[in-house]
Amino acid sequence: MKTILLLALSLLPLASCLAEPVPRGHIFFSEDFEAPTALSRWAGKAEIEASPTSTHVVKLERNDSKAASGTISIKLPVEQMRGYQIFGSARIRGQGISNRPNPWNGVKFMLPIEAPSGKQWPQAQGIPEGSFEAQTFKLSYRIPKDATAVTLVLGLEQVTGTVWFDDIRITAGRPPIVETPAAPADKPIFTGHALPRLRGAMISPGIDEAGLRTLGQDWNANLIRWQLIRGGTKPGQAPAADTFDPWLQGELAKLDNALPFCEKYGIFVVLDLHSPPGGKGTSGGYQGSDSGLFTSKEAQAKFVEVWRYLAKRYKGSRMIWGYDLANEPVEDLLADDCDDWHDLATKAARAVREIDPDRAIIIEPAPWGGPEGLATFQPIDVPNIVYSVHMYLPHQFTHQGVHGPSGPIVYPGLIAGKQWDKAALEEALRPAIEFQRKYRVQLYLGEFSAIRWAPDDSAHRYLRDCIDIFEKHGWDWSYHAFREWSGWSVEHTGNRDDTKPAASLTDRQKLLCDWFAKNRKPGQ
């Protein structure tokens, strides 16, 4: 009997893995706050009151900006949700919501996720400030297969005002992704180039020949990441669809003018569609690869069309190494009738492959191209793909003082309660390292940086440790950024108030140039 019992217990995980997927629309959680005890399962303080339509809603207030965040939370059934693309919706009304200090603050309809692969905080986008009538806001996200906890959070973060919630729903969308088997150990790794390594920098599309000569000839970089980036957009707003093509043609004309200089100074180019069709304005003032791309079938069709056009236009170009399909894709909101990023990237990659069979196609994972995205991402079923991540972890250090006031944060050191050093950086990159090993693919570190005013020469130490890790694993890389914004410039000192280039080489510039000195050039 004991043996039978132990056998039965040992099969429980297998039985769970083999369970039939729940149907699309299956409700993982719902709450309409009609029951008198509706708040008994929630952590935090709130009250239930009758709404103008005679139903009940939950009300949260935060009147003191220095008080703790005014939120309530409840644990969701993580065991049932693992691996599923989920859809969330909530009716929300706001009154007197103050301006958020950071883009991620404000009214919260959020699902914090804990997993060994990293914490994530998907939340509904576009919830306004000020006062607004009740309307439905949505979010969507794929729950990691290794998730250990999913929490629903409602309320106000770092803002004051009053907010009401009702009709909360968390439902199943697409089922868990079937994991791709590991590649054979003898599978050749496609890099898309014949050089030992590509090392360079991201640049502004306004760069001139003098800048390319400095980077390619004087510094010996052999790679630039060229942004097709659309600025001047207001946060949360997408430019008119009929203005996309004229904007794109103007940006490609800049690239076409620069390509002869790239060839002259031995610099390969990554063509980065930083602002794809449908994307909305970000807090940084540019159009991003965000929810606008994942809520419009028209925008997705245009995205594939654009890549088909770019492949035709640059098929014969000797200096373009790869096509970076979309910069830092974010699927915070996915419409029911739209492709998720994996499926959309597959369609775009296949469109390119119909025209150009050999050039590297570069794909970043959602969300935001972070290394944790590769923990759940599956390889694209298209040949000659290079995978890319961006490295800005820990964000509190690399972006200190960028989005608002911040105390001085030193690296290595205790940052947000965790000791960060070279070993911690490599652990943060672990999903990318394992993805590379498992599927025998090339990794390209498309962006990494640390703000120049990080105290005590911390930015230099951070960059040094990052590059050591990239080189250890054979990754191509491009620093963010060369002659774009002075905050990231290695040609400027660590004094934030000094906006002029340094009189002598900074330690950060010496570091990059020492690595660039190892480069071979295209054709060598």
N, C-alpha and C positions, 0 to 999 in steps of 0.2 A: 504493500500500500504506500509506504514511504517513497519507494522508487517511482511509483506512478505519479504521486503528487509532485515530486521534484521535476519529473519529466514535463508534467503539465505546466508547472511554473516556468520552466525554461522555454516553453513554446510561446509564452504570452507576448514577448516582444515581436516574435515572428508573426503571430496572428495579427498584431497591431499593424505591422508593416504591410500585410496582405489584405487588410480591410478594404472593401470597396470604397472608392472616392465618394464623398457626399455630392449630391447634385448641385449644379450652379443655382445660386439663390438660397441655399440652405442657410438658416439663421443660426449663427453662433451665439449671438447675444442681441437682446432687444429690451428696451425700457421706455415706457410712456409715462411713468411717474403717477399713474392713477391709483395704485394700491397705497393705503395709508402707511405701510411699512416699506415703501419703495427705497428709502434712503438707508435702511438698516444694514445693508450689505456694503455700503460705500464708506470709504475713509475720507475724513474731512468734514467741514461744516458748510451746510447749505440749508435752504428751506423750500418747501413745496407750497405753491400758491396757485390759485385759479387764474387761468388766462382769460382774455376777452372772449374766447370762443367756448368758455365753460369747461374746457379740459384743464388738466393740471400740468404745470411745468416746474422745473427746478430752477431756483433763483440763487445766484451767487453775487456777492458784492465785495468790492475792495476799495476802501475810501482813503487808505493811507499808503502812499507809495513806498514807505519804508517797511511796511508790514510784510509778513510772509505771503507768498503767492496764494491767492484765493482760489483754490482748486479742490475738487473731489476726485476720487479715483476708485477703481474696482478692478480686480483681477479677472482676466478672461480665460476661457478654457484652452490653454496653450496646447495641450495634448491633441485636441481635435483640429487645431488650426495650423499645425506645423506644415510648412511647404505650400500652403494654399495662397493663391492670390486672393486677397479679401477686399471687399468694398464696404466702406463705412458711410453712413449718412446721419445727419442730425439737423433738426430745426433749431435755429439760433436767432435770438433777438438781442440787440445791444442798446444801451443808453449811456451816453456820456463817457464812452471809452476813450481814455487819454492816448496820446501819441506813444507808440511803442519805441523804447530806446534802441532796440535791435530788430532786424527783420523777422527773427524767429520768436519774438515776444508777442504779447497781445492776448486776444481771445484764443483759448486752447481747446481744440478738439483733436486729441493726440493719442497715439498708441505707442508709448515707450516699449521697446523690445530688448530683452536681455538674452544674450547668446554667447557661447564661447568664442564665436567668430567676431564678436564686437557688439556694442550697444548701438541701437538705432532709434530715431525719434520721428517716425512719419507723422505728419499732421495735415489737417485741412488747410488749404491755401486760400488767399483772397478774402478772408474775413476782415471787414473794414473796421476802421476806428470811428469815433463819434457815435451817433445814434442811427440805428437802422431797424427796419421792420423785420418780422420773422421771415426767414427764408432758409432753404435747404442748402447745406454745405456738405461736400463729399471729400473722401480721401480713398486711396487705394494703395495696396502694398502687398508684396509677396513676403509672407512670414518665413524666416529662415527655417530650414529643416532641423537645425540644432537649437532652436529657440527654447529657453528654459522658463521664460515668463513673458506674458503680454499684458499690459495694463492699459485701461482706458482712463484718460484724464480729461476732465472738463473744467473750465473756469477761466481765470484771469492770471496772467503772468507778467509781472513788472509793469502793469498798467492799472489804472483805477477806473471805476465805473461799475455798471450793473449789467449782468448778462443772464439770459434765460435759455434753457435747453429743453427740448422735447423730442419725442419720436426718434430715439437712438436705435440704429440698426447696424449690426456688423454681420455681413453675409459672405458666403463662399462665392468666389469667381472661378478662375482657372484652377484645375487640380494640381497637385505637386508635380514638379518636373521629374521625368525619368532620368536618372543620372547616366551620363555618357561613360562607357567603360574607359579605363586607362589606355593610353596609346602604347603600342609595342615599344620595348626598350631600344630597338634599333631604328625607330622612325627618325628620319632626318628632320632637323629643326629648320624651318624656313625663316630666314631673316629679311629677305628682300634686297640684300646688298652683299657685296663681296669683301667688305672691309672688316677688320678685327672688331671695331666698335664705332658706333655713331655717338658723338658727344657734341652738344651745342647748346642752343638757347632758344627760347620763345622770343619773338620780336614783335614790334608794332608794325602794322601794315603800312605805316608812313615812313618806314626806313628808307634811306637813300643809299647811293653807291658808297659814300664815305663810310656809313655805318656797316655795310656789308664787307667793305675792305678791311675795316678794323677787326670785325669778328672773324672773318674767314682768313685773311692774310696775316694780320698782326697777331691775333690770338690763336689762330690755327683751328678754330671750330670747323667741323665738317657737316653740321646739321643746323637748320632752323625750323621752328614750328611757326608756320604762317597762318595767322588767324583771319578767317573771313568773319569779322565781328561787326555787328551793327549797333552803334551807340545811339545815345539820345532818346532812349525809350523810357517811359515812365514805369515805375514798379507796378507789376500786375497787368500791364496793358500790352497788347500785341499791335505792331504797326499794321496798317492796311495791307491786305494780301496782294493788291495790285501794284504795290511799291516794291515788292521783293525782287523781281527780275531786274529793274533798273539799278537797284542798289547792288545786286550781285555783279552785274556787268561792270559797274564802276570799280568794285573791289578786285575783280579779275584783271582789269586793265592795269592796276597797280602791280599785281603779281607778274603779269606778262612783261612789264617793263623791268622788273627786278631779276627775272630768270637768267638773262644773259650775264648779269653781274654775279649771280650765284654760280654759274658755270665758270666764270673767270676766276673766282676766288675759292673754288672747290667746296661748295656748300650744297648738300642735299636738302630737299624741302619736304616737310610734312604739310600737306594741305588740310587744314583744320576748319571744318564747318562749325565755327563757334556759335553762329546764330542761324539755326535752321528755320524752315518755314513754320509758322504757327507759334513759335516760342514767344514768351512774354518778357517784358522788361524786368530786370533784377534790380536789387538795391545798388548794384555797381554801375547802373546806367546803361547796360547793354542787354540785348535780347538773348535769352538763354535757351537751353535744350530742356525745357520744363513742361508743365502740364499742358500748355497750348499745343504741343506736338502730340500729346497722347489723348486728346479729347476731340480731335477733328480728323475725320477720314480724309477730308480734302487736303489738310496739311500733311498727312502721312503720304498720300499719293504724290503730292508735290515734292516731298523729301526724296522719294525714290526717283522721281523724274529729274530732280536736280543732280543727283549722283550719276544718273545715266548720262546727263549732259556733260558733267565734269570729266567723266571717264572718256568720252569722245573727244573733248577739247584737249586733254592732256595725255592722251594715249602715247604719243610719240615723244613726250618730253623726257630728256635724259636726266634732268636734275630733280624731278619729283620722285622721292622715295616711296611715299605712302599717302593714302587717303584716310584721314581721321574722321570717321563718319559723323560723329556728334560729340561736342565737348560736354563732359560731365552731365550725362542724361539724368533726369529726375522724373520718376513716375509717381509723384505724390497723388496724382489724380489720373486714373485710366478709365476712359469711357468704355461701356460694355461692348460697343461695336468697333473698337479700335485695337490695333496690335499693341502688345507690350513691347518693351525695348528689344528683347531677344528676337521676336518675330519680325519687327520692323527692320532691325539691323540685318537680319537674314535676307529680307527682300531687297534692301539696298545693296548688300554685298553681291547678291546674285545678279542684279542689274549691272553692276560694275563688271563682274566676271564675264558677262555676255560680250563685253566690248574689250576688256583688258584682262587677259588670263594670268598675268604674271606679277603685276605691281602689288606691293603690300597693301592690304586693307587693315586699318587699325580700328580696334573696337575697345571702348571703355565700358566698364560695367556701371549700372545704376546701383546706388544713388551717388551722384556727384563724382563718379570716376574713382572713388576711394578703394583702397586695397581690400577692404572688407567685402566689397561687392563681388569679388571673385570667389568668395566662400560658397556662394549659391549659384553662381553663373555657370552655364554649360557652354561648351565650345559651339561655335557656329558651324553648321554643316556646309561650308564653302571652303575651297582650298586657299592656301597662302594667306592666312589671317595672322596678324600680330596683335597681341592684346596689350592694353595700356592702362596704367593707373597713375593717379596723381598723389603726391605725398606732402601733406601739410599737418601731419600728426606729431605732437599734440597741437590742436588748433589754437588753444589758449596761448601757447608760446609763439607759434609761427606768425599769428595775426594779432599779437598784442598791440593795442592802440590803433588798430586799423578801423574798426567799426565803432569805437567809442573809447572812453577813458579806461585805462588798465594799469594796474600796478606793475612794477618791473618784475619780469619772470626770467629766470636764468636757466640755461641748459648747460650741462646736465643738472638735474635737481628734482625736487618734489614739485610736481605740477598737477593741480587739481586732485591732490590726494594720492598721486601715484609717482613713484620714482621713475623718471625718464632718463635713459642713457642709451648707448649704442645697442645694447642687448634688447632694450625695450622697443627701439625703433625697428629692429629686425623682426621682433615678435609681432609688431603691428603690421608688418609687410608679409607675415606668414601666409595669409590666404593667396597672395600673388606667387610666393615661392612654391607653395604646394601645387597650385594650378599649373605653373610652368613644368614642374617635375612630372605631374600626373599625365598631362596631355602633350608633353614635349613640344611646346610652343615658345616663340620668342616673346619676351616682355620688353616693353618700351615705357620708360618713366617719362611721361610727357610733360609734367610740371612738378616742380618741387622748389621750395624757397623758405626763407625765414626773414621776417622784416628786419631791415638793416639796423634799427635802433634797439634791438634786443640787447640788454645790458651785458657788460663785461665780455665783449667779443663773442657772445653766445651764438650769434648767427653763423660765425665762421666754424665753430665747433660742431654745430648741428649739420651744416652742409658737408663738412668733412666726413662725419660719420655716415650720413646718407649715401654719399658717393662711394665710400668704401663698401657699403652693402650692395649697391647697384653693380659695382665692378666685380665683387665676389661672385655674383650670380650671372654675370655675363649680359647685363641689360644695357640696351641703348638708352640715352637720356638727354633731356634738354632742360636747362635751368630756366626758371621763371623770374625775371625776364631781362632782356638786354634792351636798354634805352626805350623802355615803355613808360613806367611810372617810377619816380625816383625812390619810392619806398622799398622797391625790390632791387634797386640798382647796386651792383657790386662796385661801381665806379664812384659811389658816394660813401662818405664816412658814416659812422654810427651816430652822429649828431643829427637828430631829427630836424633841428632848426637850420641846418646848413644844406641848402638846396642846390649848391654848386658841386660839380665833380671834384673829387679829392685831388690835391696837388701831387700826391704820390700813390702808388698802388696800395689798395686795401688788402688785408689778409684774405678777404673773400675773392677778390679778383685774382690774386696770386694763386689761390687754390684752383679756380677754374682754369686759369692759363697753364698751370702745371699739368693738369689732366689733358687739356687740349693739345699740349705739346706732344702727347703720345699718339695723336691721331694720324692716320693716313688719309689721303684725299681720294675722292672718286677718280677712278682710272689708274691709280697707282698700284 
